[in-house]
Amino acid sequence: MSEPAPVCLGLQASFGFGDRIGQATPGHVAAMKRRGDRIAPIYVQQSIREMSRTGRSPEKVMQDALAGMRRAGEQGITGADADHLKTTEDVTRTVEAGFCFFTIDPSDHVDQAADDYSAAELREKYGAIADQIPWFEEYCGQTHAFGHVKIDFSEETCLRAAVKYGPAIAHAISLSRFIRQANQTAGRDYEIELSVDETRQPTTLAEHAIIARECLESDMPLVSLAPRFIGDFEKGVDYKGDLRALQSSLEQHAAIASALGPYKLSLHSGSDKLSMYGALARATGGRFHVKTAGTSYLEALRVAARCDEDLFRRIVSFSRGRYETDRATYHVSASLEETPCEEDVADIHQLERVYLELWDEVPEGKGFVAPGRQILHCTFGSVLAGALGNELVELLSSECTTYTEVLAEHFARHLQALQSGM
């Protein structure tokens, strides 16, 4: 059997399986074999933030995923996504570990308040960063067509885009050049995704066009872009928003991606968003990337609910105690008051439903999950960092067949929903 090794996936439709524990890959492989025949997998995926919270190194993430492929008898391809990179140190560590798909996250350089500035405030803010915006005059007052999408780049539109994203674009281009040099030194092929989805307001079409064009003209090998789409993409639950409006918006963003690249549209916080997967696949003509991570951890907790009731109850109790602190870095709306304490639910099957919810109890493609799922999702780092995490890892090792089957069933639904639009 040949040894699995990460490869660049290019414009193939792709799906990222984040694994915060290191034992999920056999289940991910099983799901791909059931429903993923037209989608390329990324079994090696983890963000720097997740690595920090779980105490895993880039090398450990790589080793666990490739070992999982071997255990599953998988000899096919996989990508390797070093997710949410912000610094040159992040890049160096992940290049050395063998990653080949680098997701740049310039969110620290985005002005999150830019959408609310007055005209006078915009001018003042722009004046302070004008030296970082060499592209302003190229767009201001112009009208450009991107396929069927026509965009008027008014002065206000360009000022707002410059203030909101100007320094972020400059940082992304700088980091991409470092990624290029690091991979040239290592003698490896690589590709880049740019993430601008972690903003309060959706990415406008003009902002999308400016960001992508400037990055491409800097010779960034941009294979996918993650805008902030309309609607709500909360962790652990399905898409919240108007699906018809989302379909129209996705089609417009896809037209820009096709005209400028082509490159894929990437959906972050993609776990459990089954109701909008078909729209994404249709709008992009199958040129998409979806990232998931937390949902594999939640399915690990399902194994605990079914195989070690006491452990599951202790994790629920602990997570409730950590939720208000740990939710700070996540987009979630669940409150503790919406879910009962674990001691108030005597039946373990009911407790599993309250905190994890079963996909097979909702119509096809119309996902719904309970608030308890968000409580468990946000607290993964605190759980895995302590004794409960050690117990969970031991349980998954002894119940690996159950974990594989739970994941295979869960992700087969994700993949089937995506392929329904291809």
C-alpha positions in Angstrom: 0.0 0.0 0.0 1.4 3.4 -1.0 1.8 6.0 1.8 -0.8 8.8 1.7 0.7 12.3 1.2 -1.0 15.7 0.9 -1.5 17.2 -2.6 -2.9 20.4 -4.0 -6.5 20.0 -5.1 -6.9 23.0 -7.4 -10.4 23.9 -8.5 -12.0 20.5 -7.6 -15.0 20.7 -5.3 -13.5 20.0 -1.9 -14.6 19.3 1.7 -12.4 19.9 4.8 -12.7 17.5 7.7 -11.3 19.2 10.8 -10.4 16.8 13.6 -9.8 18.3 17.0 -9.0 15.0 18.7 -7.0 13.0 16.1 -9.2 10.0 15.8 -11.9 11.0 13.4 -10.2 10.3 10.0 -11.4 6.7 9.6 -15.0 8.0 9.9 -14.3 10.8 7.5 -12.9 8.3 5.0 -16.0 6.1 5.4 -18.3 9.1 4.7 -16.4 9.9 1.6 -16.7 6.4 0.3 -20.5 6.5 0.9 -21.4 9.9 -0.6 -18.3 11.8 -1.7 -17.6 10.5 -5.2 -17.6 14.0 -6.8 -15.8 15.8 -4.0 -12.1 15.9 -3.0 -11.3 15.4 0.7 -9.1 17.4 3.0 -8.5 15.0 5.9 -5.7 17.1 7.3 -7.2 20.4 8.5 -6.8 22.4 11.6 -6.5 26.1 12.5 -3.7 27.6 14.5 -6.3 28.6 17.2 -7.6 25.0 17.4 -4.0 23.6 17.7 -3.4 26.0 20.5 -6.6 25.1 22.4 -6.1 21.3 22.0 -2.3 21.3 22.6 -1.6 19.7 19.2 1.3 20.6 16.9 1.1 20.9 13.1 3.2 17.7 12.9 0.8 15.9 15.2 -2.3 17.0 13.2 -0.6 15.8 10.0 0.5 12.5 11.5 -2.9 11.7 13.1 -4.8 12.3 9.8 -2.4 10.3 7.6 -2.3 7.5 10.2 -6.1 7.5 10.1 -6.1 7.2 6.4 -3.8 4.2 6.6 -6.0 2.5 9.2 -9.0 3.0 6.9 -7.1 1.5 4.0 -7.4 4.8 2.1 -4.9 5.2 -0.7 -6.6 8.2 -2.4 -5.7 11.9 -2.3 -6.1 14.4 0.5 -5.4 18.1 0.8 -3.7 19.5 3.9 -5.2 22.8 5.2 -3.2 25.0 7.5 -6.2 27.1 8.5 -6.5 30.7 9.7 -2.8 31.6 9.5 -2.0 35.1 10.7 1.7 35.3 11.2 4.9 34.2 9.5 5.6 31.9 12.5 2.3 30.2 11.7 3.4 29.7 8.2 6.9 28.4 9.1 5.5 25.8 11.5 2.9 24.4 9.0 5.2 24.4 6.0 7.7 22.3 8.0 4.9 19.9 8.9 4.1 19.3 5.2 0.9 21.3 4.7 0.2 22.5 1.2 -3.1 24.5 1.4 -2.6 27.7 3.3 -5.6 29.7 4.5 -4.6 33.3 5.2 -6.7 35.1 7.9 -6.1 38.9 7.9 -9.0 39.6 10.2 -6.8 41.3 12.8 -6.2 44.0 10.1 -9.9 44.5 9.2 -11.7 47.6 10.5 -14.9 46.1 11.8 -16.5 49.5 12.3 -16.0 50.7 8.7 -19.6 50.0 7.6 -20.9 52.4 10.2 -18.6 55.4 9.6 -20.0 58.6 8.2 -18.6 60.1 5.0 -16.4 62.5 7.0 -15.1 59.7 9.2 -14.3 57.6 6.2 -12.2 60.3 4.7 -10.3 60.8 8.0 -9.7 57.1 8.4 -8.6 56.8 4.8 -6.1 59.6 5.1 -4.4 57.7 7.9 -3.8 54.6 5.8 -3.7 55.9 2.3 0.0 54.8 1.9 -1.3 51.2 2.2 -3.9 51.5 -0.6 -2.1 51.8 -3.9 -5.2 50.6 -5.8 -7.8 53.3 -4.8 -7.6 55.4 -7.9 -7.8 52.3 -10.2 -11.4 51.7 -9.0 -12.8 55.0 -7.8 -15.5 56.2 -10.2 -15.2 53.2 -12.4 -17.8 50.6 -13.5 -16.8 47.1 -14.2 -18.7 44.0 -15.3 -17.9 40.5 -13.9 -19.9 38.1 -16.0 -23.5 39.2 -15.5 -22.6 41.2 -12.4 -22.1 45.0 -12.9 -20.5 46.9 -10.1 -20.3 50.7 -9.8 -17.3 51.6 -7.7 -18.4 55.0 -6.3 -16.1 57.1 -4.2 -17.9 56.1 -1.0 -17.8 52.4 -2.0 -14.1 52.6 -2.6 -13.4 54.6 0.6 -15.4 52.1 2.7 -13.6 49.2 1.1 -10.2 50.8 1.6 -10.8 51.6 5.2 -12.4 48.2 6.0 -10.0 46.0 4.1 -7.0 48.0 2.8 -4.5 47.0 5.6 -5.9 43.5 5.5 -5.2 43.1 1.8 -1.7 44.5 2.3 -1.1 42.0 5.1 -2.5 39.1 3.1 -0.3 39.9 0.1 2.8 40.1 2.4 2.0 36.8 4.1 1.4 35.1 0.7 4.9 36.2 -0.4 6.3 34.6 2.7 4.3 31.4 2.0 5.8 31.4 -1.5 9.3 31.7 -0.3 8.9 29.1 2.4 7.5 26.5 0.0 10.1 27.3 -2.7 12.8 26.6 -0.1 11.0 23.4 0.9 10.6 22.4 -2.8 6.8 21.9 -2.5 3.7 22.9 -4.5 1.2 25.0 -2.6 -2.1 26.9 -2.9 -3.7 29.7 -1.0 -7.2 30.4 0.4 -8.1 33.9 1.7 -10.6 34.2 4.5 -12.5 37.4 5.0 -15.5 35.9 6.5 -15.0 36.9 10.1 -16.8 40.2 9.9 -20.0 41.5 11.4 -21.4 42.6 8.0 -21.5 40.6 4.7 -18.8 41.1 2.2 -20.2 43.4 -0.6 -19.7 42.5 -4.3 -17.4 45.5 -4.7 -15.3 44.4 -1.7 -15.0 40.9 -3.0 -13.9 42.1 -6.4 -11.3 44.5 -5.0 -9.9 41.9 -2.6 -9.6 39.1 -5.1 -8.3 41.3 -8.0 -5.6 42.8 -5.8 -4.5 39.5 -4.5 -4.4 37.9 -7.9 -2.4 40.7 -9.4 0.2 40.2 -6.7 0.6 36.7 -8.1 -1.0 35.1 -5.1 -2.0 31.5 -6.2 -5.6 32.1 -4.9 -7.5 28.8 -5.2 -10.4 29.8 -3.0 -11.9 32.9 -1.2 -14.2 32.8 1.8 -16.4 36.0 1.9 -18.8 36.7 4.7 -22.1 35.7 3.1 -25.5 37.1 3.9 -27.5 35.4 6.7 -26.2 33.9 9.9 -23.6 31.1 10.1 -23.6 30.3 13.8 -21.5 27.4 15.1 -23.2 24.1 15.6 -26.5 24.9 13.9 -28.0 25.1 10.4 -28.0 28.2 8.2 -30.2 31.0 9.5 -31.6 33.2 6.7 -33.5 33.6 3.5 -32.3 30.7 1.2 -33.7 32.4 -1.9 -31.8 35.6 -1.2 -28.7 33.6 -0.4 -28.9 31.7 -3.7 -29.0 35.0 -5.6 -26.1 36.4 -3.6 -24.0 33.2 -4.1 -24.6 33.4 -7.8 -23.3 37.0 -7.9 -20.2 36.1 -5.8 -19.6 33.1 -8.0 -19.8 35.3 -11.2 -17.0 37.4 -9.8 -14.9 34.4 -8.8 -15.4 32.9 -12.3 -14.5 36.2 -14.1 -11.4 37.1 -12.0 -10.0 33.6 -11.3 -11.5 31.3 -11.6 -11.3 30.3 -7.9 -13.6 28.5 -5.5 -16.0 30.1 -3.1 -15.2 28.8 0.4 -17.7 28.3 3.2 -16.3 28.5 6.6 -18.3 27.5 9.7 -19.7 25.0 7.2 -20.6 22.3 9.8 -24.2 21.4 9.8 -25.3 24.0 7.2 -27.2 21.3 5.2 -30.1 23.5 4.1 -27.8 25.8 2.0 -25.4 23.3 0.6 -27.4 22.7 -2.5 -27.5 26.4 -3.2 -23.8 26.7 -2.8 -23.1 23.8 -5.2 -25.6 25.1 -7.8 -24.4 28.7 -7.7 -20.8 27.8 -8.1 -21.2 25.1 -10.7 -19.5 22.7 -8.3 -16.5 25.1 -7.7 -16.6 25.3 -3.9 -14.8 24.4 -0.7 -16.5 23.7 2.6 -14.8 23.6 6.0 -16.0 21.7 9.0 -14.4 21.0 12.4 -16.5 21.3 15.5 -19.1 18.8 14.2 -16.6 15.9 14.4 -16.0 16.8 18.1 -19.8 16.9 18.7 -20.1 13.4 17.2 -17.4 12.2 19.5 -19.6 13.4 22.4 -22.4 11.4 20.8 -20.2 8.3 21.3 -19.9 9.2 24.9 -23.6 9.6 25.3 -24.2 6.1 23.9 -21.2 4.3 25.4 -20.4 6.1 28.7 -23.4 7.9 30.1 -21.5 9.2 33.2 -18.7 10.7 31.1 -21.3 12.5 28.9 -23.1 13.9 31.8 -19.9 15.2 33.3 -18.9 16.8 30.0 -22.3 18.5 29.7 -22.1 19.8 33.3 -18.6 21.1 32.8 -19.4 22.7 29.5 -22.3 24.6 30.9 -20.0 26.0 33.5 -17.5 27.1 30.9 -19.9 28.3 28.2 -20.2 32.0 29.1 -16.4 32.3 29.1 -15.6 30.2 26.1 -18.4 31.6 23.8 -16.5 34.9 23.6 -14.7 34.0 20.4 -17.6 32.3 18.6 -20.7 33.5 16.8 -23.5 31.8 18.7 -26.8 32.7 20.2 -27.7 29.9 22.6 -28.2 30.7 26.2 -27.9 28.4 29.2 -31.5 29.1 30.1 -32.7 27.4 26.9 -31.4 24.0 28.0 -31.9 22.0 31.2 -29.0 21.0 33.5 -27.9 17.4 32.9 -29.2 16.3 36.3 -32.7 17.4 35.4 -32.8 15.0 32.4 -33.0 11.4 33.7 -33.2 9.6 30.4 -29.8 9.5 28.5 -31.5 9.3 25.1 -33.4 12.5 25.9 -30.2 14.2 27.1 -28.5 13.3 23.9 -31.3 14.8 21.9 -31.3 18.0 24.0 -27.6 18.6 23.6 -26.8 17.0 20.2 -30.1 16.5 18.3 -30.5 13.8 15.7 -30.4 14.7 12.0 -32.9 11.9 11.2 -35.7 13.7 13.0 -35.8 16.6 10.5 -36.8 16.8 6.8 -34.1 16.1 4.3 -31.8 19.1 3.8 -33.6 21.1 6.6 -31.3 20.8 9.6 -32.2 21.9 13.0 -30.2 21.5 16.2 -30.8 22.4 19.8 -29.1 25.2 21.7 -27.3 22.6 23.7 -25.2 21.7 20.7 -23.7 25.2 20.7 -22.9 25.0 24.4 -20.9 21.8 23.8 -19.3 23.2 20.6 -17.8 26.3 22.1 -16.3 24.5 25.1 -14.3 21.9 23.2 -10.9 23.4 24.1 -11.6 23.5 27.8 -12.9 19.9 27.8 -10.0 18.5 25.8 -7.4 20.4 27.9 -8.3 18.5 31.1 -9.0 15.2 32.6 -12.4 14.9 30.8 -10.6 15.2 27.5 -8.3 12.3 28.4 -11.3 10.2 29.3 -12.9 11.0 26.0 -9.8 10.1 24.0 -9.6 6.8 25.8 -13.3 6.1 25.2 -12.9 6.8 21.5 -9.9 4.5 21.3 -11.9 1.7 22.7 -15.1 2.5 20.8 -13.4 3.3 17.4 -15.9 1.3 15.4 -18.8 3.2 16.9 -17.1 6.6 16.3 -16.3 5.7 12.7 -19.9 4.7 12.1 -21.4 7.8 13.8 -19.1 10.1 11.7 -19.8 8.2 8.5 -23.6 8.6 8.9 -23.3 12.2 9.9 -21.0 13.4 7.1 -22.7 11.3 4.5 -25.6 13.6 5.0 -23.4 16.7 4.5 -21.8 15.2 1.3 -25.2 14.1 -0.1 -26.7 17.6 0.4 -23.7 19.1 -1.4 -23.8 16.7 -4.3 -27.5 17.2 -4.7 -26.7 20.6 -6.2 -23.9 19.4 -8.5 
